């Protein structure tokens, strides 16, 4: 499943999002270090005041006043120190931390959640540092593990800063319904899919606010650089459907989605978690999304058809006449 060229291209396209995440980690680490430096306690205060203050200024009271709420206790200091260590490790991690390899037969969603939990430790650490700084940290109530912070606990603001991921996987394991709960904020999931794959595995993820694409060209990644929302892109190398759904293009679904290729052959066998019927229905769903609405030539007949009339019954004819009379002048 090795495809280093595609991984490099994907990481390059995601560079701004990776840099944003690291900036957040760096800022939190700096806040943790400043907290430790400024909350040095009475002993350091006594040294800083010097001999002239001896007998004149109580270093214990001065430290409490200068820090605002007193110096950190041992527990608070230990928490901030551990948070700083965790943040430093995340900050110095390489780009490989943003790449997830899914073994054949394994769940891509489970692998993605595990990596998000690891990287999400940055958000958990930020919460702990802020709680300690405000002197509201409670070891019982705020027992947040620094080795991981699951996606389900991320706030809306944190999901906007979500670290992007490049996922290498077998197409047979791709299940859109598993990925759906992870689509929020500005989550970026770039799927490097190896054959064989269902023809339209991402069709079910198309919704008004989500950028969704199946493409054989890495250039599609450039289209989400300035997109403010979640995006799921599958880069594929088989005969699967090719489409792009861009929420910014239009107000109606058929305006926002562009299909450039549909498979010639209909699936006849199950593949991975998708049966043959499900695969065919995915393609039908994709086709339905791009159908343009057709306005009826006679609005009255259309309204009559909508209520189930066929015009042969006197009641139906009366209903049609009433509907026709209610049509404003000038409207065909």
C-alpha positions as CSV (number, residue, x, y, z in Angstrom):
1,X,0.0,0.0,0.0
2,X,3.1,2.2,-0.2
3,X,2.5,5.4,-2.1
4,X,5.1,7.9,-0.9
5,X,4.6,10.4,-3.8
6,X,0.9,10.8,-3.0
7,X,1.6,11.1,0.7
8,X,4.2,13.9,0.1
9,X,1.8,15.7,-2.2
10,X,-1.1,15.4,0.3
11,X,1.1,16.6,3.2
12,X,2.2,19.5,1.1
13,X,-1.4,20.5,0.3
14,X,-2.3,20.2,4.0
15,X,0.7,22.3,5.0
16,X,-1.2,25.4,6.1
17,X,-3.6,23.3,8.3
18,X,-0.7,21.4,9.8
19,X,1.1,24.7,10.5
20,X,-2.0,26.1,12.1
21,X,-2.3,23.1,14.5
22,X,1.4,23.4,15.4
23,X,1.0,27.1,16.0
24,X,-1.8,26.3,18.5
25,X,0.4,23.7,20.2
26,X,3.3,26.2,20.4
27,X,1.1,28.9,21.8
28,X,-0.2,26.6,24.5
29,X,3.3,25.4,25.4
30,X,4.4,29.0,25.8
31,X,1.5,29.7,28.1
32,X,2.4,26.7,30.2
33,X,6.1,27.8,30.4
34,X,5.1,31.3,31.4
35,X,2.8,30.0,34.0
36,X,5.6,27.9,35.6
37,X,8.0,30.9,35.4
38,X,5.7,33.4,36.9
39,X,4.5,31.2,39.7
40,X,7.8,30.6,41.4
41,X,6.6,31.0,44.9
42,X,7.9,32.8,48.1
43,X,11.4,31.4,48.0
44,X,12.1,32.8,44.5
45,X,10.3,36.0,45.5
46,X,12.6,36.5,48.5
47,X,15.6,36.2,46.2
48,X,14.1,38.6,43.7
49,X,13.4,41.2,46.4
50,X,16.9,41.1,47.7
51,X,18.4,42.1,51.1
52,X,16.8,45.5,51.3
53,X,13.4,44.0,51.7
54,X,14.4,41.7,54.6
55,X,12.3,42.5,57.6
56,X,10.2,45.0,55.6
57,X,8.3,42.9,53.1
58,X,6.7,39.5,53.8
59,X,7.7,37.4,50.7
60,X,4.8,35.0,51.3
61,X,2.2,37.7,51.1
62,X,4.0,39.5,48.3
63,X,4.1,36.3,46.2
64,X,0.4,35.9,46.7
65,X,-0.4,39.5,45.6
66,X,2.0,39.4,42.6
67,X,0.5,36.2,41.2
68,X,-3.1,37.3,41.8
69,X,-4.2,34.2,43.6
70,X,-1.2,32.9,45.3
71,X,1.5,30.6,44.0
72,X,0.8,27.3,42.4
73,X,0.5,24.3,44.7
74,X,2.5,21.2,44.2
75,X,-0.3,19.5,42.3
76,X,-1.0,22.4,40.0
77,X,2.7,22.8,39.2
78,X,3.0,19.1,38.5
79,X,0.0,19.2,36.1
80,X,1.4,22.2,34.2
81,X,4.8,20.5,33.9
82,X,3.3,17.3,32.6
83,X,1.2,19.4,30.1
84,X,4.3,21.2,28.9
85,X,6.1,17.9,28.3
86,X,3.2,16.5,26.3
87,X,2.9,19.7,24.3
88,X,6.6,19.7,23.5
89,X,6.5,16.2,22.3
90,X,3.6,17.0,20.0
91,X,5.3,20.2,18.7
92,X,8.5,18.3,17.7
93,X,6.7,15.4,16.1
94,X,7.3,14.9,12.4
95,X,4.8,15.0,9.5
96,X,4.5,11.2,9.9
97,X,2.2,11.9,12.8
98,X,-0.4,13.2,10.4
99,X,-0.3,10.0,8.3
100,X,-2.4,7.0,9.2
101,X,-1.8,3.5,7.7
102,X,-4.8,1.2,8.0
103,X,-4.1,-2.5,7.8
104,X,-6.2,-4.4,5.3
105,X,-9.4,-5.6,7.1
106,X,-9.1,-3.0,9.8
107,X,-11.5,-0.1,10.5
108,X,-10.3,3.2,9.0
109,X,-12.6,5.1,11.3
110,X,-11.1,3.4,14.4
111,X,-7.6,4.2,13.2
112,X,-8.5,7.8,12.5
113,X,-10.1,8.1,16.0
114,X,-7.0,6.7,17.6
115,X,-4.7,9.3,15.9
116,X,-7.1,12.1,16.6
117,X,-7.1,11.1,20.3
118,X,-3.3,11.2,20.3
119,X,-3.0,14.6,18.6
120,X,-6.0,15.9,20.6
121,X,-3.8,15.7,23.7
122,X,-2.9,19.3,22.7
123,X,-6.4,20.4,23.4
124,X,-6.6,18.5,26.7
125,X,-3.3,20.0,27.8
126,X,-4.5,23.5,26.9
127,X,-7.6,23.0,29.1
128,X,-5.5,21.8,32.0
129,X,-3.1,24.7,31.8
130,X,-6.0,27.2,31.8
131,X,-7.7,25.5,34.7
132,X,-4.5,25.6,36.8
133,X,-3.9,29.3,35.8
134,X,-7.4,30.2,37.0
135,X,-6.9,28.1,40.2
136,X,-10.0,26.1,39.3
137,X,-8.3,22.8,38.7
138,X,-9.8,19.8,40.6
139,X,-7.9,16.5,40.3
140,X,-11.2,14.6,40.6
141,X,-13.4,16.7,38.4
142,X,-10.7,17.5,35.7
143,X,-8.9,14.1,35.3
144,X,-7.9,14.7,31.7
145,X,-5.3,12.2,30.4
146,X,-2.4,14.0,28.8
147,X,-1.6,11.0,26.6
148,X,-4.8,11.4,24.6
149,X,-8.0,13.4,24.3
150,X,-10.8,11.8,22.2
151,X,-12.5,13.6,19.3
152,X,-15.9,13.3,21.0
153,X,-14.7,15.6,23.8
154,X,-13.4,18.3,21.5
155,X,-15.2,21.6,21.6
156,X,-16.5,23.4,18.5
157,X,-13.5,25.7,18.6
158,X,-11.1,22.8,18.8
159,X,-12.8,21.0,15.9
160,X,-12.2,24.1,13.9
161,X,-8.4,23.7,14.6
162,X,-8.5,19.9,14.0
163,X,-5.2,18.5,12.7
164,X,-5.5,17.2,9.1
165,X,-4.9,13.5,8.4
166,X,-3.7,11.5,5.4
167,X,-5.0,8.0,5.5
168,X,-3.7,5.1,3.4
169,X,-6.2,2.3,3.2
170,X,-7.6,-0.6,1.2
171,X,-10.7,0.4,-0.7
172,X,-12.6,-2.6,0.5
173,X,-12.5,-1.2,4.0
174,X,-13.9,2.2,3.2
175,X,-17.2,2.8,4.8
176,X,-18.7,6.3,4.6
177,X,-21.1,5.7,7.5
178,X,-18.2,5.1,9.8
179,X,-16.6,8.3,8.7
180,X,-19.7,10.5,9.0
181,X,-19.5,11.1,12.8
182,X,-15.9,12.5,12.3
183,X,-17.1,15.2,9.9
184,X,-17.3,18.5,11.7
185,X,-15.5,21.8,12.2
186,X,-12.6,22.0,9.7
187,X,-11.7,18.3,9.8
188,X,-9.6,17.3,6.8
189,X,-9.4,13.6,5.8
190,X,-7.4,12.8,2.7
191,X,-7.9,9.1,1.8
192,X,-5.3,7.5,-0.4
193,X,-7.4,4.5,-1.6
194,X,-5.9,1.3,-3.1
195,X,-7.9,-1.0,-5.4
196,X,-10.2,-2.6,-5.4
197,X,-12.8,-0.1,-4.2
198,X,-16.6,0.3,-4.4
199,X,-17.5,2.7,-7.2
200,X,-18.9,5.6,-5.1
201,X,-17.9,5.0,-1.5
202,X,-18.1,8.7,-0.6
203,X,-21.4,9.5,-2.3
204,X,-23.3,9.1,1.0
205,X,-21.2,11.8,2.7
206,X,-22.4,14.5,0.3
207,X,-24.2,17.2,2.3
208,X,-24.7,21.0,2.0
209,X,-21.7,22.0,4.1
210,X,-19.1,19.3,3.4
211,X,-16.5,19.3,0.6
212,X,-16.5,15.7,-0.7
213,X,-14.5,14.4,-3.7
214,X,-13.4,11.3,-5.4
215,X,-10.6,12.0,-7.8
216,X,-7.6,10.5,-9.5
217,X,-5.8,13.9,-9.5
218,X,-4.0,15.3,-6.5
219,X,-4.7,18.8,-7.7
220,X,-8.2,18.5,-6.2
221,X,-6.6,19.1,-2.8
222,X,-5.8,22.7,-3.8
223,X,-9.5,23.4,-3.8
224,X,-9.9,23.0,-0.1
225,X,-6.9,25.2,0.9
226,X,-9.2,28.2,1.7
227,X,-12.4,26.2,2.4
228,X,-13.8,26.9,5.8
229,X,-15.5,23.6,6.7
230,X,-14.9,19.9,6.8
231,X,-13.5,18.0,3.8
232,X,-13.2,14.4,2.8
233,X,-11.3,13.6,-0.3
234,X,-10.5,10.1,-1.7
235,X,-7.7,9.9,-4.2
236,X,-8.3,6.8,-6.2
237,X,-6.5,4.9,-9.0
238,X,-9.2,2.6,-10.4
239,X,-12.4,2.9,-12.5
240,X,-14.5,4.4,-9.6
241,X,-16.8,7.4,-10.1
242,X,-15.1,10.8,-10.1
243,X,-16.9,13.8,-8.6
244,X,-16.4,16.9,-6.6
245,X,-19.0,18.5,-4.3
246,X,-18.1,22.0,-3.4
247,X,-20.5,23.8,-1.1
248,X,-19.4,27.2,-2.3
249,X,-20.4,26.7,-5.9
250,X,-24.2,27.0,-5.7
251,X,-27.3,26.9,-3.5
252,X,-28.8,23.7,-5.0
253,X,-27.3,20.3,-4.8
254,X,-27.1,19.8,-8.6
255,X,-25.2,23.1,-8.9
256,X,-22.7,22.2,-6.2
257,X,-21.7,18.7,-7.5
258,X,-19.8,17.9,-10.6
259,X,-19.5,14.3,-11.9
260,X,-16.8,13.8,-14.5
261,X,-16.9,10.0,-14.7
262,X,-19.3,7.2,-13.9
263,X,-18.3,3.5,-14.2
264,X,-19.5,1.6,-17.3
265,X,-20.1,-1.7,-15.5
266,X,-22.6,-2.1,-12.7
267,X,-21.2,-3.9,-9.5
268,X,-22.3,-7.6,-9.4
269,X,-20.4,-8.8,-6.4
270,X,-20.0,-7.8,-2.8
271,X,-16.8,-5.9,-2.0
272,X,-15.7,-5.4,1.6
273,X,-18.5,-4.1,3.7
274,X,-20.7,-3.1,0.7
275,X,-23.0,-5.6,-1.0
276,X,-23.5,-5.5,-4.8
277,X,-26.9,-3.9,-4.3
278,X,-25.5,-1.2,-2.0
279,X,-22.8,-0.4,-4.4
280,X,-25.3,0.0,-7.2
281,X,-27.5,2.1,-5.0
282,X,-24.5,4.4,-4.1
283,X,-24.2,5.1,-7.9
284,X,-27.9,5.7,-8.2
285,X,-27.7,8.1,-5.2
286,X,-24.9,10.0,-7.0
287,X,-26.8,10.2,-10.2
288,X,-29.9,11.5,-8.3
289,X,-27.8,14.3,-6.7
290,X,-26.9,15.8,-10.1
291,X,-30.3,15.7,-11.7
292,X,-31.5,19.2,-12.6
293,X,-35.1,20.1,-11.7
294,X,-37.6,20.2,-14.6
295,X,-40.4,22.7,-14.5
296,X,-43.8,21.4,-15.6
297,X,-45.3,22.9,-18.8
298,X,-48.7,23.2,-17.0
299,X,-48.5,24.1,-13.3
300,X,-52.2,23.2,-12.7
301,X,-51.6,19.7,-14.1
302,X,-48.5,19.3,-11.9
303,X,-50.4,20.4,-8.8
304,X,-53.2,18.0,-9.7
305,X,-50.7,15.1,-10.1
306,X,-49.2,16.0,-6.8
307,X,-52.5,15.3,-5.0
308,X,-53.1,12.1,-7.0
309,X,-55.7,13.2,-9.6
310,X,-55.7,12.0,-13.2
311,X,-58.4,14.2,-14.7
312,X,-60.9,11.3,-15.5
313,X,-63.1,11.8,-12.4
314,X,-65.5,14.8,-12.1
315,X,-64.0,15.7,-8.8
316,X,-60.5,15.6,-10.3
317,X,-61.7,17.9,-13.1
318,X,-63.2,20.3,-10.6
319,X,-60.0,20.3,-8.6
320,X,-58.0,21.0,-11.7
321,X,-60.3,23.8,-12.7
322,X,-60.1,25.4,-9.3
323,X,-56.3,25.1,-9.3
324,X,-56.2,26.6,-12.7
325,X,-58.3,29.5,-11.6
326,X,-56.0,30.2,-8.7
327,X,-53.0,30.6,-11.0
328,X,-52.0,34.3,-11.1
329,X,-52.5,36.1,-14.4
330,X,-49.5,35.9,-16.7
331,X,-48.3,32.6,-15.3
332,X,-48.6,29.8,-17.9
